[in-house]
Amino acid sequence: MFLANLHNHSEFSFLASTLTLEKLFKLSVFNGYNCVAVSDTLSTFGYFKLTSLCKKENVKPLYGIELYIKTPERHTFPILLYAKNNEGLRNIFKLNSIAQKNYFEKGKYAIRFEFFEEYGNGLIALVEKEICFYKDNFEMLKKVIGRYKSIFNEDFFVEVNYTGAKKIPLLKELISIIENFSLKALPSCETRYEKDSKDAFDFLNTYRKKSFSGNEKAFDLDFDCDYSFKNADEFKAIFKNHLDYFINLNDLISDIYVDIDLNTPKLFSLQNIEKRSLRDITQDKLKEYISKKRIKISNVYFERLEKELKIIQDRRLEDFFFFAYEVVKFLKRENIPYGPGRGSSASSLILFLLGVSKVDPVRYGLLFERFLNPARTEIPDIDIDICWKRRKILFNYLFEKYKNRVAHVGTVKRFFPNALLNEMAKHYKLSRQKAYQIKKFFPKRIHFSVAELI
């Protein structure tokens, strides 16, 4: 029988959990769960790491997200969504992108309920807060329940989220609604920290509310409630009087099949405007270059070109190089200043011939394998510095031409101990002298973890 807690927050619910994804995974597997779910707030950063961890241990991953919806009544509520299949996973990515765009344009993450009509396929919805909000309004309850059922059909569930004894009266009312409306329910225990980490989470929660003030990420948490990790036995004991919830959970997980392939590059085909192959284009450009520079040892260049082309074709990365070529052609056409490809991309003769880099790798003895190694499965990256004043012109061109196949790359920043201590000193009102005394215990090197100090 499948067992999983569907309301887990990892490090990727930024500033809202002290649990790293790896820690959450290990706790779940060691403590009796045979599936591991993540439902981070407005974040899918953990999906690929979860996939890798689950494949190693032969555990079923469950991909969820917590989003905020703006209802037709103009209220905002959180909702948990899980991918039932690959279409559902794509729709999670799409809905999250809409939420991020909303924040960029309006300062709020909430998305309109109507988006579920377009992107609701393959998704499982777990709703609690909105049901509880209307617990005393029978007509609105009927309307809200009907609205969700019309989109999600059999994949609409009420989440019964236990967060300690304080919430029991509210859960009793929620269970009564579930029974009166013959709704399907799922058990959960909202998880944000280990049992001995509540003080650390107290600091993190204060810092989160300060950092995200004014948007949905600054949501309130009741600190009389319990958001600690529950092992499988504790989880089952909490809902021992509601075995039907576990049957619903098992049936739901049995129906979920999402396949994230971490090994095969997913590149879409580019329509080459010149209608010529990469081989034809680069051979012609190499002949021009040899003639212009009057290079006598031309055979070395042609051998190098053939070697690179073979590796690229074996890896099916022709379109990757065509895309870089197209970007550079557009920058030149629009007279947008740019810095040529730097780093390992300077080791490619093909990128040099296409104008992406400005270094002749044959002349300077640069190895192509430094850029694209046949023994590695990762797609290489090409770094091009573009004038910050005009780079939006390129972004708009790419978004207009390739629609939803274009994405910005994000990075995740982490606190290092010095910066963390500075923030904690403010929170706990430590004097500068006290903070300085603590820092004396820090190792001399720059990068180290708080765990090493403990």
N, C-alpha and C positions, 0 to 999 in steps of 0.2 A: 504494500500500500504506500502510495506517495505521501510524503509529509514535508511541508515547507511553511515557513513564516513569510507571508507576502508583504510585510511592511518593514523592510530593512533599509536603513540609511547608512551609507558608507562615507568615506572621506570626500566622495564626489557630490554629496549634498553639502556644498561648501559652507564651512563653519557651523554645520548643524549635526555633526557626528564626530565622535572621537575614534571611531572604528575605521581602520584601513580596510580596503576591500579584501586584501589577503587575510587579515585577522578575522573578519566577518566570515569568510569562507571556511577557515580552519575551525572556528568555533562551531559553525553549523554542522560540518561533517563529523567532527569529533563528538558532538553532543547529540547525535541521533537523527539528524535530518538527512534524507537521501536526495534532496533537491536544494538548490541555493538560489534565492531570489534577491534581486536588488530593485529598489524603487526610489532612486535618488530624486531629489527635488530639482526639476528643470535641468536635468543632466543625464546624458547617456555616455559620459566619459568612461564609465566602468565596464561597459559591455564586452569589449574585446579582451580585457584582462580576465573578466569572469569566464569567458569562453575558454581561454587558455588554461585557467585553473581547473575548470570542470572536466576538460578533456583529459588532463593528467590523472585525475582521480575517478574518472568514469561516473561523474555526477551530472544530473540533469540541470542545466541552467535555466532560469526564468527571468526574462527581460522586462522590467517594468519601469515606470516613471511616475512621479507625482507632478501633475500640472495644475494650473489654476484656471477655472472657467468663469466667464461672465455670463450669467443666466439672462434669459429674456426679461426677468424681473429686476435686472441690474444689480444683483448680488454677486459676490465673488466667493467661490468655494474651491477647496482642493479636491482633486480626484485622482485615484490610482488607475493607471492603464497598464495592461500587460499584453505583450505580443503573443497571439495564438499561433501565428505562422509568419512566414517571411513578408507577406503583404502587411501584416500588422506591425512588424518591425519597421518597415519603410514608412508606415503612417505615423509611428511614434517619432521617427526622425523628422518627418514633415511638420507634425504638430508642434514639436519642440522648436523647430526653426521659426515657425510662425510666432511662438511665444517670445523668442529672443528678438525677433524683428519688432514685435510690439514694444518691447522694453526700449529698444534703440530709438524708436520713433515717438513713443508716448510716455516712457518711464514706468510702464506697468507691464507685467508678464501675462496677465489674464487674457485668454482667448475666448472668442464668442462661441457659444454652444453650437451655432450653425456649422462650424467647421467639422463637427463630428459627422454631419450628414455626408460630407465629401470624403472624409478621411477616417471613417469609423470601421471600415471593413478589416477583419482580422484582429480586432482589438477586443479585450476583455475589460469591462469597467467595474471598479469597486468604489461604491459611494457610501459615505457615512455622514459627513458634516451637513450636507444639504438635507438629508432625511431627518437628522436630529433637529435642524433649524425649524422645520415645519411640523414637528411632532404634535403640536397642538392645533394644527390647521388641516382638517381632514380633506377639504377640497384641494388645497395646494399640494398635499401629499399625493393625491390621485393624479394631479396634473404632472408633477415632477416624475413620478414613477412611470406614467404613460410615456413621457418624453424620452426617458432612457430606454424603455422597452422598445420604442419605435425605431431606435437606432441600433441598439446592441442585441435585441431579441433575447435569446437564451444565454448570452454572454454578459448579461447585466446581473450584478450581485450587490448585496448590501454587505459592507465590511463591518464586522463586529470587532472593534479594535480595543483590546483590553490594555489599559495603562495604569493599573493599580486599583486599590479598593475605592478610592475617591470617585472613580467613574462608574462604579457598579449601579447606582440608581439610574443614571442615564442609559446604561446598557440594558437595564430591565425594560425601560420604555421602548428602546429600539427593538428589542426582541419581541415585544408585544406588537409593534408595527409590522415586523416581519411575518408574524403568525397571522395577523388580521388581513394582510394583503397577499398572503401566500407567496412570499418572496423567497428567493434563494439567498442564503447567507454563507459567508466565509469567515473563518476565525483568523485573527491576527494579533500580534503584540508589537506595537511600534517600538523599534529598536534603534538606539542612538549611541549607546555606550555599554561598557562592561559594568558589572555590579559595583566594582571598587573604583570606578572612574567618574562618579557623579560630581565631585568637586571640580575636576578638570572640565567637565561639560558645563558646569555653572559658569566658569570663566568664558568658555568658548561661546556659550549662548549670549552672554552680555556683549561680547565683542561682535557677534553676528548681528545683533539688533542695531548696534551702533554703525556697523559697516554698511548695512543694507537699508538703512532708515528711508522710509518713503515708498518702498515697493514690497511685493508679496514675500520676498525672502526674509523679511523682518517679522514673520509670523510669531504670534505669542505661543509660548509653551508653559503649561501649568507645572511648576516645580514641586507641587504636592503629588504629582503623578509619577509613575515609574516607567522610564524608557530604557531600562536595562535589558541586556540579552537574556532570553529564557531558553533553557535547554529543552529537548523534545519532551521529556517527562513532565516538566513544569508546564509546557505549552498544552499538552494533552490534559493535564490535571485541571487547568483553568477552565477548559471547555468540556469537562467530563459529562456534563448534563446535556450536551448538544452534539451528540455523535453524528447527527445528520450533517453538521457543518463539515466534518472531516470526510464524509462520503462525497459531499459537493467538491471539496478540495481535491480529493483523489481523482474524481471524474474529470475535473477541470484540467489538472496537470497531465492526465492521460491523453487529453485532446491536444495538448500543446506540442507543436513541433516547429522549432526555429533552427535553421542551419546557418551559422556564420562561418564562412570559409576563410581562414586566416592565411592560407598558403597561396591561393591563386590570385594574381593581380586582377583587379576589376577595372579595366580600361574600356571606355566607349570608343567607337570607331569615328575618326574624324574624316570629314569629306575633304580630301586634298584638292584645293582649288585648281592647282596646276595639272591635276589628273596624271601625275607621274609618280613613280615609285621612289622610295627613299634612296635606293641604289642609283637610279638614273640621275636624280638631282645632285647627290654628293659626288658621283663620278665626274659629272660635267663641271662642278665647282672646283674639284681637285685639279682637273686639267687646266682650268683657268688660272688657278693659284700657281701651279708648277710653271706655266708659261710666263706668268707675270714676274715671278721671282727667279726665273731661269734656274730652277733646281735640276741638277744633273742626276742625282740618285733617286729618280722618280719611282723606281720599283719598290723602294722601302715604304713610300707613302701609299702605293696601291696595295701592297701586302697588308699594311696596317688598316687601311680602309676595309679590305675584305674580312679581316679578323673581327673588326668591330661590327660590321654588318651581320656576320654569322651569329655572333653572340646576341645581338639585338633581335634577330629573326627567331633564334631558338627560344628566346624569352618572350616573344611576341610583343615587343615594345616599340614597334615602328610608330604607332600613333602617339606614344609618349614624346618621341623626338619631333614628330610633326607639330605637336602642340607647342613645344618650346619654340620651334621655327616660326609658327604663326604669331606667337606673342611678340617676338622680336621684330618681325616684319611690321606688325601694327605699331609698335613703338617708334620705329623708324619713319613709317608713313605719317604719323601724327606729330613727328618731331618732339617726342617726349624723351627727355634725357634719362638714360639708364646706365647702370654699371654692368659690364659684361659678366657672364656667369663666372662665379668665383668658387673657391674650394675645389673639391674633387672633380667637378664638371670640367675644369680646365684640362683634365687628362684625356678628353675625348676629341679625336680628330674630327668626327662627324659634327659635333657641336661647334667646333672651330670653323668648319666649312659652311655651316648654316648661319654663322654670324652670332651665335649665342655666346661664345667665348672669344677672346682675342689672343689666346696663347696657342702657338703651334706646338702640340705635345710631342711630335716626332723630333723637331729641332732640339727641344729641351729634355728629351728622354723621359717623358712622363708616361707612366703605365696606365693603360685603359682599365685594368682590373681594379685600380684604386677607386674608379668611379662606378663601374659595373662589373662585379665579380660573379662569374657563372656559378660559383659554389653557394652563393647567397640567394635567398628567395625574395628579399625586400626590394621594392622599387627604389631606385636612387632618387635623390632630389637635386634640383638645379636652382641655385640661389642667384637671383637677379635683383639688384638694387634699382628701384624706380623712383624718380623724382616725386617726393611726397606731395607736392603742390598739384600734380597732374595725374597721379596714379588712379584717381577715381574714374578718369576717362577710360582707362583700361578695364577697371572693374565693371563699369556699366556695359562696355562692349561685350565682355565675356558673359555677363548675366543675361544680356539680351539675346546673345547667340546660342548659349548652351543651357539656358533656363536653370532647372534644378540640379544640373550636374556640376555646378560650381559651388565651392564652399570656402569660407575663410578658415585658416588653421589657427587653433587656440593653444595656449600654453597654460599649464597649471603651476602657480607659484606656491611655494611652501615656506612656512616659518622656519628660520634657523634659530638656534637657541638664544643668541644675543637679542635678536629682534623680539622673540617670544617673551623673554624676560622683561624687556622694556614695557611691553604691553601689559604683562601680568603685574608689574610694579604699579602701573597706573590703576589697574582694577582693584588691587588689594591695598592701595595707598602706601606702598613701601617707599621709604626715603631713597634718594639717589645714593647715599652712603651705603645703605643696606643692600641695594641692588649691586653696587660695585663690589661689596664684600662677597656676594654670591658668585659674581663673575670670576673671581679669583680661582674658583674651583674648575673653571672651564679649561679644556685642553687648549694648547697654543695654536693648533691647526684651525683652519677656517671652517671646514665642514665636519660636523659631528652631530650625533643625535642626542636628544634629551634622554633616551633610554640608556645611553652609555653613562650619563651622569648618575642616574638612579642606581 
